[in-house]
Every structure is written in structure tokens, then in C-alpha cells.
Amino acid sequence: MRNPSIKSYFLFLNWVLPKVTGLNEYFQSEKPTITIIHSKMVQAYQEFLLMYMQREFVMRTPLHLINPADASRYIPTSNMYLGVDVSEYLQSPAVAGNPQMVQDILVRAQMFLVTLCTKIKEKYDFNDPILSRMRVLNPEAALSHRERDTTPSIATLCFLLPRCVSRDQVQAVDDEWRRLPLLAQDLPDVVKSIQ
């Protein structure tokens, strides 16, 4: 590959696309992922945003309120993180001697990331009240005493899912969920290790 601009973009895509593919695989998994999908989406979206946006802004702002195309929140293109291979290649003599080409490469990568984050935000609701609460049904959380400190009840989740749990069953389901950590020592190891 003789064109340094194309090679650098290829190196960037070679690094970022597996991250996108990995995220997409959660939605196509044959295993149940509903209890972990929200945390995986949050982590991936933040990771992509942090490649080109101000860290403090991304970490302090609720994700559903972030506009990925808000250029006032971008970091300088020279500070963007585009993977080790791109960073190394941009410092090579073939590229570093041409600041205009370096800037063009960085701007194109930034545009890709902005489009990626915009599409993720369009497709996934980071403020979804159900998906954000589903993690408590993950076996590890459901069997954890510590989880009860932050989530003492699953009644709110039950009320959001009236077709799964009728109103008159919420207390019984909540009591059972709260008892799970107490019963954990009597459960077979295979149940405790379910992911």
C-alpha cells in the first residue's frame, strides 16, 4: 500500500471495526445477553466517545444527553486516540513530514467516530428504564449480598414489566429475589457460575 493516507485509515479501521463487530455480536448471540447488554453498550459508547471528545464531559454527562456531533466538546485532533498502529504510523517519516496529510487523516477518523457514535445513539436508548435495570437479574448480581446495598428491591423493574409479573405477584417475586443471596450457599456450583 503506497498511499500513506489510505494505509493509515486502513490501520484505524483494522483497530476500530473489531470493536464494533464485537458489540454487534452481543445482539446476535444465541446466549441470553439481556442482563449485560446495557453495560456493554455503555462501555463501548463511552470508549468510542472518549477517542475524540473531552473526557470530563463524557464521564459526567448522562449518555442520552451527549450529542456526538457537538464539536465544542471535541478534543484537538492531535490528541485523539486511534490505536497504537495509527499513532506509530503517523510518526513515521512517510507521514510525519506532511502535516496537512496528518490533519486530513485525523479529521477523517474523527468523522468516522462521530458517525459511528451518532448511529449508536440513534439505535440504542441509553435512558431505557428497563434495560438499565436488567443487570440485577444477572446470576452474579442476583446472588450477591452487595447488590442489595444498591438495589434492595426489584419491584421497580417488575412494575415496568407488567406482562411478566402481575401487580399482585410483585411482592412475592421481590421477596424471592431478596432471599437469593441467602440461598446461594445451598445452590449447586453450576447455577452460581451461569453467565
Protein Blocks (a to p, Z undefined) as FASTA:
>chain_A
ZZlklmmmmmmmmmmmmmmmmmmmmmmpcbdfklmmmmmmmmmmmmmmmmmpcfklmmmp
cfklpcfklmklpccfklpcebjklmmmmmpmklmmmmklmmmmmmmmmmmmmmmmmmmm
mmpcfkbfklmmmmmmpmklmmpmklmmmmmbfklmmmmmmmlpcfklmmmmmmmmmmmm
mmmmmpcfklmmpZZ
